[in-house]
Amino acid sequence: MKATKTDDRDDPTDRDALADRAGHADRPDRPDLVLRRAVGSDAAGAAEVWLRSYAAALPGVRRAHTDDEVGYWFRELLVPHRETWVATAGDATVAVMVLDGGELDQLYVDPPWRGRGVGDRLVDLAKRRSPAGLELWTFQVNAPARRFYERHGFVAAEHTDGSRNEEREPDVRYVWLPEPS
């Protein structure tokens, strides 16, 4: 887990979050889903989503950090110093996304919320936030994530043996570039 510089481009009430709330509030399948910048009080819920999603999606992949370390990572590093977004439904956090400039660093959806368009909306938001392009890493064994990113226009650009990640799991780097105008 790495920390980088603070991204203070926008505050948690930024236009994209407000537009996303207004543009989708009337959808019957998720009437109260809101995407917004995370604040300190969101860190615990975001970490819990990460932990549940990782366990469900990657049961055979060794986790490099304990639950407490993941909580610390969200509370002390990601939420205060990175562009961290949450999707909430009522009082519950149902997804988390972390952007680091042109890198989609984290995208996790709570298992009961998968297949309901939450991840689609987060990727759309990431593309709006990084219109020049995005890149991301995912594990090669995570076939559902790979299909998801490919459906959203990401192309595999590099495969590794996992020697450069903490889990030591073979991974793949994906790149998305906007269509030329």
N, C-alpha and C positions, 0 to 999 in steps of 0.2 A: 504494500500500500504506500503510495507516494503522495506527498502534498506539494502543491505548487503555489504560485503567487495568488494573491487575492484578486478576484474579478469583481470590480466595483462599477461595471458599465451601467448596471440598472439596479433598481431596488425591487423588493418583492411585489410591488404593485405595478409592475411594468405593463406596457400596452399589450404585449403578446398574451400575457396571462389574462388580462381583462377581456381581450377579444376572444380568447378561447372559451372563457366562461360564458360570455354572451352568445357566441356562435353555436354552442352545443347544449345549452341549458334545457332546451325543449325536447331533447331526444329521449324517447320513452325507455330505452334500455339502460340508461344511466342519467337520470334527470338531475342529480345533484353533483355530478363529477366536475371537479375544478382542478385545473393545472395552474400551479403558482410557484414562485420562487420559495424555497425553503427558508425558514427562520430557525433560530436556535431550538425552539420548542418542538420542531419537527424531527430533530435528529434521532430520537429514540424510535419513533415510528418508522422512519426511513430505514434504520438499521434492522429492525424486525422484519420489514418487507424483504430486505436484502437476504437475511438469514433464511427465511422461509422459502423464498424463490430459489436460492442457491441449492438448498437441500432437496427441493422437488425436481429441479432441472438437471442437477449434476450429482446424483447420489454416488456415483463411482469416482468422483474427482475429490482428491484430498484438499481439504480447506487448510490454508496456510496460517489462519489466525483463529483464535478463540472467539466466542460470542462477545466477551468483554472487550477484546481488542477491536472487533468490528464496531461495537458501540462507541468506543473512544474515537475511532477513525471518523465516523460520521459526526460526532459531537464536537471534536476539537480540530478536525482538519477539513473534511469535505464541506459541511454546511457553512462554516465561517469563511472558508478560503477558496471555495470553488463555486462555479455556477451550478448550484444544486436545485433541482425542481422536484416537486411532489405532485402526485395526483391524489386528491382526497375525495371521499364520498361521505358526506356528513362529517363526523368527527374522526373517521378512519383514514389512515394513509394506505393507499392501495397500489402505489407504484412510486418509483424513484428514478431519477435520471440525473447524471452528472456530466456536464460539459466542461472541457478544458480547451478553450480556443476552438480549433478545428477537430478536436477529438471527442467522440461520444464515449466517455470513459466508463460509465456505468448505466445500465438500463435494466431494471428488475421490476417485474409485475407480480403482485401477490397471486399465488396460484388460483384462488377462486375467481380472480378477475381476468385471467387469461382468456383470449378469444372474444373479448368484449370491446375491442377497439382502443383500449387504453394505450397500449404500446404503439399503435398506429399514430395516435394523436401526439405522443411524445416524440416519435421520430419526425413527424411533420414540424413540430416545434423546433427540434434540433436543426432541421434544414433551414427554417426561417432565421434562426439565430446564427447559423454559419452558412450563408448563401454561397460562399466560394467553394464549399465542399467539406466533407467530413471523412474521418477514418475511425476505425474501431477495431478491437481485438475480441475474439470469442474462441472458446475451445473447439477443436475439431470434432470432438464427440458430441457437441451440442447441436445436433441436426435440426431441431425445431428453431433454434435461434438463427442458424445459418439460413434456413428457408425464409424466415421472417425478414432478415436483412436483405437477402437477394430479391425478395418480393418488393422491397422498397428501393430497389435500384443500386444497392451496394454490390460491388464486384470484388471477388477474392483477389488480393494483390500479392500475398506472401503467406507461405506456410512454414511453420517452424517445428522443431522437435520439442519445444517447451523448456529448453535449457535457460531461457531468459526470463521466465515467469516464476513466481514463488511456488506455484503448485507443481511445477515441473511436468506440466500437461501440454502435449502438442496443441498449438493454437494456429489461428488464421487471422491475418489482418485484412479487413475489408475497407474499401474506399468508395465513397459516393461523390460524384461530380455533377453539377447541374447541367442540364441540357444547354448547348450553345444557343444563344438567341439569334 
